[in-house]
Amino acid sequence: MNPSLELQLKTLPSEPGVYRYYDKNDNLLYVGKAKHLKKRVLSYFNKNLPGYRIKIMVGKIHRLETTIVNSEYDALLLENNLIKEHQPVYNVMLKDDKTYPWICIKNEDFPRIFLTRTKIKDGSEYYGPYAKVRPAKILLDTIKHIYKLRTCNLNLAPSKIDDGKYKVCLEFHIKNCEGPCEGLESKEEYDEKIDAIRGIIKGDFQTAKKYLISQMMKYAENLQFENAQTIKERLDILENYQVKHTVVNPNIDDVDVFGMTSDETAAYVNYFKIRNGNIIQSFTTEIKKIIEESDEDILEEALIEIRQKFESNSKEVLIPFHLTLEIPNVKLIVPKVGDKKRIVELSEKNAKEYRIEKLKQVQIVDPERHSNRIMAEMQKLLRMPVEPRHIEGFDNSNIQGTNPVSACVVFKDGKPSKADYRIFHPKTVVGPDDFKTMEEVIFRRYKRMLEEGESLPQLILIDGGKGQLSSAIKSLKLLGLYGKITIVGIAKRLEEIFFPEDPIPLYLDKKSETLKVLQRVRDEAHRFGVRHHRTRRTNSTIKSELEEIPGVGDKTIGMLLSKLKSVKRIKEANLETLEEILGKSKGKIVFDFFNTP
């Protein structure tokens, strides 16, 4: 550490603020925020730093700068702006260069309503942005089915309409427009529709419903039943749209919702903007982890960034876990029960599904990255000191104690390495004793690997519960390998993961990649063992039948099976064929055995 940096660390302020790390070439490495600058910055220079990426970054720090602000929230805002401006290499960022569409209500007489990706400061109203264009198009189509609006770009100033400058177009004749260009629709009537549309876009359907119902009743009173039916159909369209988009109690109004899930390499954050019980906007993003950032830190950054992106001024934000962040005039709430809890769970579900979708894409386009992520996840969940790049799984197979075999399968980087599979025939165990068989097989497998200097696995998976696991552990202890290799058992009924000396099993999420790998290893060991057990049992049955022939031994049986493959074909063979294989004497013995009444 250079002397000037050491001096800076000794004189850090204790107020909230932002700190910036620079390397020796004065390149900005990292921008961070802190409630207490001195404590936060000094924590980076602790000898027991978590994670190698943080250690690499700290090793590059040559100098630092700090800026004091009034509160942690101000620090977060300043940090967010500095990250956007400078894009430091060690900061997580919501890297999203897309231009999202807005619904625009144009600032003009008889306003047009349309989708646009460009905001112009001309007094027009913009609603959005929409993370996906399809929901915005559906909303616009719904509005156009309900209300007849103009689509032309004519200047419909009252003076020009009064002068009769314009004539109605095809849109009027096909009943998509009421003809305001010829004064066939008043500005007051048109503006009433625009007010109702504003409500629909904001998630308030009541104004639009009242307008349509009043129109329908007016037509019905005037005995214009065909027109009344048309309005009724539009009302049905609106109600159908509302039903599809109402997800919580309609009394929940003006709320932002965040859901989140994460793994070793990235976090996935979902955002809902809710108005009148309706999700009027939904957005999900992936945030790459740079230096092992916590979920709390990432959610704080995402919360500020996303609310700015979608121009939200909601005074209530629902989140899945507590944050220390305080935002002026905004309540951060972790709901425990009820509709608010359910909407947070829905947001989390969206984040999880988005993660699964992204991981499937990575598996296709970048299998190495996919494998690295799974290995990192397995290391964390199975409490391992290293990643399980080499896994070995064991399973015993026998039927009523006959022809027992034990299978050992090998997975490398999460994939089967079939050339390394092995089958063991127990030598010291009498009868169907799974525990003793497992003890013998584990001892034989790793004793030989030690003697031959082969690389040992990082993870051993035993198919079975505590009993089989304990038996395997006995052998590892005898070989001096216990504690050097992670060993776990997996019980099939509830997919429980058992650890040595831990009475409480681990239950992994059913969609967990770690559980899927363990299940695949277990199932492959079972398949491999059963296949060899059946082969051995079949060969044993065949051999026992041929052993009944007087004067025929193992060598003769082997010659027959090698040429004719089955007992049935041996029985059906003529004398010449058998004599050709075994010679005249033994060929006649076998022929007579199967053909003498």
C-alpha positions, 0 to 999 in steps of 0.5 A: 500500500502506498503511503498517500493511500495509507494516510487517506485511510487514517483520515476518512470522515465518518459521515454518509457519502460516496467513495471512489477508488482509482488505480495507479493510472488514475482509472476509476475502479469502483464507486460506492456509497456508505452510511458511515464512510470510514467504517465502509472503506476500511472494511475493504482493507480487512485481511479476511476479505470475502471473494477473490474478485474483491481482493483483486480490486483492492490490490489495484487501488492506488488512491481514493476520493470521498464526497460527503452528503446529507443522508444515505439516500443522497449517497445512493443517488450520487453513486447511481449518477456517477456509475452511469456517467463513468461506468467503473469496471467493478460496479454492477450496472443495469446495462440496458441501452434499449429505447422503450416505447411510450404511449403519447397523448399529443398536445394538440386540438383533438389529441391523437394517441400513439406509440413512440420511442422519442419524448419531445418536450412540447407539452404532450403527455407520455405514459410509460415506458413499457418494457415490452412493446406488446402490452402497450400495443394491446392497450392501444388496440383496446382503447381504439376498440372502445373509442373512435379517435382521429389518426390523421395529423391535420391541424384541427384548430377551431378556426380551420374547422369553422372555415370548412377547410377539411373533409372527412376521410375513409376512417369516418366512412368505416366508422373509426372516427367521428369526423371532428375535422368537419365539426361532426364531433365537439371538442368537449365530447372528444376531451371527455373520451381523452379523460377516460383514456387517461384513466385506462392507461393509469389503471383507473377503469371507473371513469371509462366505465361511467362514460360508456354506461352513460352513452349506452343508457342515452342510446337506449332511452332514444330507442337506438338499440343498435348503437346501445348494443355497440357500446355494450360490446365496447364495455365488455372489451374494457371489462375483459381487459380489466379482468386480465390485468387485475391481480390484487385488491383494487384498493391497492393504489399507486404502489411499486413492487420489487421481487428478486432472486440471485445466484453466485454470478447474477441477480434478477430483479422484477418490477411492477408498477401498480395502479388501482390493483392493476399491473400497468407496467412490468420490467425484469432485468439481469444484473451481473455480480462483479465483486460478490455484492449482497442481495441488499446492495443490488436491490437498493441500486436496482430500486433507485435505477428502475424507479428513475427509468419508469419515472415513478413517484409512488410513496409506497414500495413493496420489497421482499426483504428489509433494507437499511435504505431510507427514501424521503417521503417513501415507505419501504414495506416488507408485507407479511400477509394478504394481497400485498404479500401475494403481489410480492410473491408474484414479482419474485416468481417473475424474477425466478422465471426470467432467471430460468429463461436466461440460464437456458439461453446461456446453456445453449450459447455458452455451455462453459459459463453454464457449467461454471455457474452450476459448479459455483452453486453446488460448492455453496449449497453443499458447503464444499471448500472447492467446486465439485468438478469431479463427482463419483456416485455409488449405488448397490443392485441385487434381487433377493441377494443374488448376483449383487453388483455395485456401480460407480459413475463419474461426472466431470464438470457436471457431465457423465464421463462414461469411460471412467464408470466402474462395476464392483462385485462384492467379495467379502459380503455374504447375502443382501447387506447394503451397508457392508457392500457399500463399505467394501466398495468404497474402500476398494475404489479409493484404496486403488486410486491412492495406490495408482496415484489417480486424482480423487473426486471432490464429491462422493454421492451415496444413493441412500440415507444415513446408513449407507452414508455411515458405511462409506464414511467408515472406509474413508476414515480407514484410508485417511480420506475423511474430511478431505473429500466431501461426501453426502447421501441422497434419500430418494423418497423426499430427496433429502441430502444427508451430511456426515455428523449432521442429523438434519438433512438438507432440502433443496429447491425442486428447481435447483440446478444442484439438486438436478445434478445430484439426481442425475448422478444418482439415477445414472449410478442406478441405471448403470448398476441395474443394467450390469446386474441384469446381465450378470443374472441372465448369464448366471441363469444360462450358465447354470442350465448348461452346467447340468450337461455331464462332461461340460465345463466352463471352457466348453460353455464359453465356446458355445455362448461365444458362437451361438449366443443363447441357450435357445440356439444351442438347443436348436443347433444340429449335430454338425454345427455342435461338432464343428464348434466343440469337436465330435465327442463333446458336440455329440454329448451336447446334442444328445442332452437336448435331443434325447427323449 
